[in-house]
Amino acid sequence: MNIFFKYKKLFLLSVFVMLLSVNSFGQCYYKNRCFSSGEKVSYNVYYKLGFLWFNAAEVTFLVKTITYNNKPAYKYISKGRSLPGYDWIFKVRDSYVSISDTSELKSLYFSRNTNEGNYSVNNSYFFDYNKNKIYSTIQNSKTPKYNDTLKLKKCTYDMLTAVYACRNINFSNLRRNDTTILKMLVDNKIYNLYFRYLGKENVEINDSLSYRCRKFSALMIEGTIFSGGEDLQVWISDDKAKIPVKVVANILIGSVVAKIDKIQGNKITAVDK
């Protein structure tokens, strides 16, 4: 049990990476056809250690329409928290906010404000497409606040905008084992993450619901919690909404599973079991 407590803080980090990680398979930017303002999706997060499963956390995703720099924009809000029964062991309160334009879903702004036990992070990023720059402000419990400038490479997404952009992929053009690379901004660095399409598969969420999905695997960054290799799998609903339904990741000391719990402002199609 000591190992479980020690790695409690890794739950939400792994889940956010999992749920925000599928790319465009060729095309960079998209017009939204899958979601609308007011959509809210929540997930239950489970951790497996040996033969034991723990329902340890919950994650929500919300999208709104706003005005940003005098133009219409989408604002995405994602929050994760440890369940009350685990707060005394390791309290987690994570908040991610991003803004994208409505025409192509390009990242415009991203912030991460997380508190996990005694460790906190407060990062923000502004995307300037005229100068091809990302302006960042970085601060955490181990690093004093500082400002930085990164080169904005084409097709670079923040973690939160990525999930909404990728939902507008034309899945009908995908063939089994098609692969692609996603440029993702994570903690003031831009990484290449690799994805592979695995085909169609029905996913059972509970005793009464099953969903027809498209399945993807991801080649994660080696180090910290991930061992490297295609240890992450994501199931996306195979309908107009294209909502992540289930995520499974193998980490260094066990497995993390996120399952969809509730959907507001949109719907996905259940199939008969």
C-alpha positions as CSV (number, residue, x, y, z in Angstrom):
1,M,0.0,0.0,0.0
2,N,2.9,2.4,0.5
3,I,3.7,2.2,-3.2
4,F,0.1,3.1,-4.0
5,F,0.2,6.1,-1.7
6,K,3.6,7.3,-3.1
7,Y,2.3,7.2,-6.7
8,K,-1.1,8.7,-6.0
9,K,0.0,12.0,-7.4
10,L,0.6,10.3,-10.8
11,F,-3.0,9.4,-11.4
12,L,-4.2,12.7,-12.8
13,L,-1.0,13.5,-14.7
14,S,-1.3,10.2,-16.6
15,V,-5.0,10.6,-17.2
16,F,-4.7,14.1,-18.6
17,V,-1.9,12.9,-21.0
18,M,-4.1,9.9,-22.0
19,L,-7.3,11.8,-22.6
20,L,-5.6,14.6,-24.5
21,S,-3.5,12.6,-26.9
22,V,-4.7,11.8,-30.4
23,N,-3.7,13.7,-33.5
24,S,-4.9,14.6,-37.0
25,F,-3.3,11.9,-39.1
26,G,-2.0,14.3,-41.8
27,Q,-4.0,17.5,-41.5
28,C,-3.0,20.3,-39.0
29,Y,-6.1,22.3,-38.2
30,Y,-9.8,21.7,-38.3
31,K,-13.3,23.3,-38.4
32,N,-15.3,22.1,-35.4
33,R,-18.2,19.7,-36.2
34,C,-18.2,17.6,-33.1
35,F,-18.9,19.7,-30.0
36,S,-20.7,22.9,-28.9
37,S,-20.6,25.3,-26.1
38,G,-21.9,23.7,-22.8
39,E,-20.6,20.2,-23.5
40,K,-19.3,18.6,-20.3
41,V,-17.8,15.2,-20.0
42,S,-16.7,13.5,-16.8
43,Y,-14.6,10.4,-16.1
44,N,-14.0,8.0,-13.3
45,V,-10.3,7.2,-12.8
46,Y,-9.2,3.8,-11.5
47,Y,-5.7,2.6,-10.5
48,K,-4.6,-1.0,-10.5
49,L,-1.8,-2.3,-8.3
50,G,-1.3,-6.0,-8.5
51,F,-4.8,-7.6,-8.4
52,L,-6.4,-4.6,-6.6
53,W,-8.4,-1.8,-8.2
54,F,-8.9,1.6,-6.6
55,N,-11.4,4.2,-7.7
56,A,-9.2,7.1,-6.9
57,A,-10.1,10.3,-8.9
58,E,-12.4,12.1,-11.2
59,V,-11.7,14.3,-14.2
60,T,-14.1,16.7,-16.1
61,F,-13.9,18.5,-19.4
62,L,-16.0,21.6,-20.2
63,V,-16.2,23.8,-23.3
64,K,-17.6,27.3,-23.6
65,T,-17.7,30.0,-26.3
66,I,-16.1,33.4,-25.4
67,T,-14.6,36.5,-27.0
68,Y,-10.8,36.6,-27.0
69,N,-8.8,39.5,-28.5
70,N,-12.1,40.7,-29.9
71,K,-12.7,37.5,-31.8
72,P,-14.9,34.4,-31.1
73,A,-13.1,31.6,-29.4
74,Y,-13.6,28.3,-27.5
75,K,-12.5,28.1,-23.9
76,Y,-11.8,24.6,-22.6
77,I,-11.7,23.8,-18.9
78,S,-10.5,20.5,-17.4
79,K,-10.3,19.8,-13.7
80,G,-9.1,16.7,-11.8
81,R,-9.3,15.9,-8.2
82,S,-8.7,13.0,-5.9
83,L,-11.8,11.6,-4.3
84,P,-12.5,12.8,-0.7
85,G,-11.7,9.5,0.8
86,Y,-8.1,9.8,-0.5
87,D,-7.5,13.5,0.3
88,W,-5.9,12.7,3.6
89,I,-3.4,10.4,1.8
90,F,-2.6,12.6,-1.1
91,K,-4.7,15.6,-2.0
92,V,-4.9,16.5,-5.7
93,R,-6.5,19.6,-7.2
94,D,-5.6,20.1,-10.9
95,S,-7.0,22.8,-13.3
96,Y,-6.2,23.2,-17.0
97,V,-7.6,26.0,-19.1
98,S,-7.0,26.6,-22.8
99,I,-8.4,28.9,-25.5
100,S,-8.5,28.2,-29.3
101,D,-9.9,30.1,-32.2
102,T,-13.2,28.8,-33.7
103,S,-12.1,28.7,-37.3
104,E,-9.3,26.2,-37.2
105,L,-9.0,25.3,-33.5
106,K,-5.5,26.6,-33.2
107,S,-4.1,27.0,-29.6
108,L,-4.1,30.6,-28.4
109,Y,-3.6,30.3,-24.7
110,F,-3.0,27.5,-22.2
111,S,-2.5,27.4,-18.4
112,R,-1.8,24.7,-15.9
113,N,-2.5,25.3,-12.2
114,T,-2.0,22.1,-10.3
115,N,-1.6,21.2,-6.6
116,E,-0.6,17.7,-5.8
117,G,0.4,17.1,-2.1
118,N,3.2,19.6,-1.4
119,Y,4.0,20.2,-5.1
120,S,2.4,23.0,-7.1
121,V,2.7,24.2,-10.7
122,N,1.5,27.5,-12.2
123,N,2.4,27.7,-15.9
124,S,0.8,29.8,-18.7
125,Y,1.5,30.1,-22.5
126,F,0.5,32.6,-25.2
127,F,0.7,31.5,-28.8
128,D,1.7,34.2,-31.4
129,Y,1.3,32.9,-35.0
130,N,2.5,36.2,-36.5
131,K,5.9,35.8,-34.9
132,N,5.8,32.0,-34.6
133,K,6.5,32.3,-30.9
134,I,5.1,30.8,-27.7
135,Y,5.5,33.1,-24.7
136,S,5.6,31.2,-21.4
137,T,5.5,32.0,-17.7
138,I,6.8,29.1,-15.6
139,Q,6.6,28.5,-11.8
140,N,6.5,25.5,-9.5
141,S,7.4,24.5,-6.0
142,K,11.0,23.8,-7.1
143,T,11.5,26.7,-9.6
144,P,11.0,30.4,-9.1
145,K,8.9,32.2,-11.6
146,Y,10.6,33.0,-14.9
147,N,9.6,34.0,-18.5
148,D,10.6,32.1,-21.6
149,T,10.1,32.1,-25.4
150,L,9.8,29.0,-27.5
151,K,9.6,28.6,-31.3
152,L,6.1,27.9,-32.4
153,K,6.4,24.9,-34.7
154,K,3.6,24.2,-37.2
155,C,0.9,21.9,-35.8
156,T,1.8,22.4,-32.2
157,Y,-1.0,22.0,-29.7
158,D,-1.4,22.5,-26.0
159,M,-2.6,19.4,-24.2
160,L,-6.2,20.6,-23.7
161,T,-7.0,22.0,-27.2
162,A,-5.5,18.8,-28.7
163,V,-8.4,16.6,-27.5
164,Y,-11.0,18.9,-29.1
165,A,-9.1,19.4,-32.3
166,C,-8.5,15.6,-32.8
167,R,-12.2,14.9,-32.4
168,N,-12.7,16.5,-35.8
169,I,-10.5,13.9,-37.6
170,N,-12.2,12.2,-40.6
171,F,-11.9,8.7,-39.2
172,S,-13.3,7.2,-42.5
173,N,-9.9,7.9,-44.1
174,L,-8.0,5.9,-41.5
175,R,-6.6,2.5,-42.2
176,R,-5.4,0.0,-39.6
177,N,-1.8,0.8,-38.5
178,D,-1.8,4.3,-39.9
179,T,0.6,6.3,-37.8
180,T,1.3,10.0,-37.2
181,I,3.3,12.4,-35.0
182,L,1.7,15.0,-32.7
183,K,3.7,18.0,-31.5
184,M,2.5,18.7,-28.0
185,L,3.5,21.5,-25.6
186,V,4.2,19.9,-22.2
187,D,5.8,21.8,-19.3
188,N,7.6,24.3,-21.5
189,K,8.9,21.8,-24.0
190,I,7.6,20.6,-27.3
191,Y,7.6,16.8,-27.7
192,N,6.8,14.4,-30.6
193,L,4.3,11.8,-29.5
194,Y,3.5,8.9,-31.9
195,F,0.1,7.5,-32.5
196,R,-1.2,4.4,-34.3
197,Y,-4.8,3.5,-35.4
198,L,-5.8,0.0,-34.4
199,G,-9.3,-0.2,-35.9
200,K,-12.9,-0.5,-34.6
201,E,-13.9,-2.1,-31.3
202,N,-16.9,-2.1,-29.0
203,V,-16.1,-1.0,-25.4
204,E,-18.2,-2.0,-22.4
205,I,-18.4,0.7,-19.7
206,N,-20.7,-1.1,-17.3
207,D,-23.2,-3.9,-17.1
208,S,-25.7,-2.0,-19.3
209,L,-23.7,0.2,-21.7
210,S,-21.5,-0.6,-24.6
211,Y,-20.1,1.8,-27.2
212,R,-18.8,1.4,-30.8
213,C,-15.4,3.0,-30.9
214,R,-12.2,3.6,-32.8
215,K,-9.1,2.4,-31.0
216,F,-5.7,4.1,-30.9
217,S,-2.3,3.4,-29.2
218,A,0.3,6.0,-28.3
219,L,4.1,5.8,-28.0
220,M,4.7,7.8,-24.8
221,I,7.8,9.7,-23.6
222,E,10.1,7.4,-21.7
223,G,10.8,8.3,-18.1
224,T,8.9,9.4,-15.0
225,I,5.7,7.3,-14.9
226,F,5.7,5.8,-18.4
227,S,8.1,3.0,-19.3
228,G,8.2,3.9,-23.0
229,G,6.6,1.9,-25.8
230,E,2.9,1.7,-26.9
231,D,1.6,1.3,-23.4
232,L,-1.3,3.7,-23.8
233,Q,-4.6,2.9,-25.6
234,V,-7.6,5.3,-26.2
235,W,-11.1,4.4,-27.5
236,I,-13.0,7.2,-29.2
237,S,-16.7,6.9,-29.9
238,D,-17.4,6.1,-33.5
239,D,-20.1,8.6,-34.2
240,K,-20.4,12.4,-34.8
241,A,-19.4,13.3,-31.2
242,K,-16.1,11.4,-31.2
243,I,-15.7,11.6,-27.5
244,P,-13.0,9.6,-25.6
245,V,-14.8,6.7,-23.9
246,K,-12.0,4.8,-22.3
247,V,-8.3,5.1,-21.7
248,V,-5.9,2.5,-20.5
249,A,-2.2,3.2,-19.6
250,N,0.5,0.9,-18.3
251,I,2.8,2.9,-16.0
252,L,5.9,1.8,-14.1
253,I,4.1,0.3,-11.1
254,G,0.6,-0.7,-12.4
255,S,-2.2,0.5,-14.7
256,V,-4.5,3.5,-14.9
257,V,-7.9,3.3,-16.4
258,A,-10.3,6.2,-17.1
259,K,-13.9,5.4,-18.1
260,I,-16.6,7.9,-19.2
261,D,-19.2,8.6,-16.5
262,K,-21.5,11.4,-17.6
263,I,-22.1,13.5,-20.8
264,Q,-24.0,16.8,-20.8
265,G,-24.7,18.9,-23.9
266,N,-23.8,16.1,-26.3
267,K,-24.5,12.4,-26.7
268,I,-22.8,9.3,-28.0
269,T,-24.6,6.2,-29.4
270,A,-24.8,3.1,-27.2
271,V,-25.0,-0.3,-28.9
272,D,-26.8,-3.5,-27.8
273,K,-24.7,-5.9,-25.8
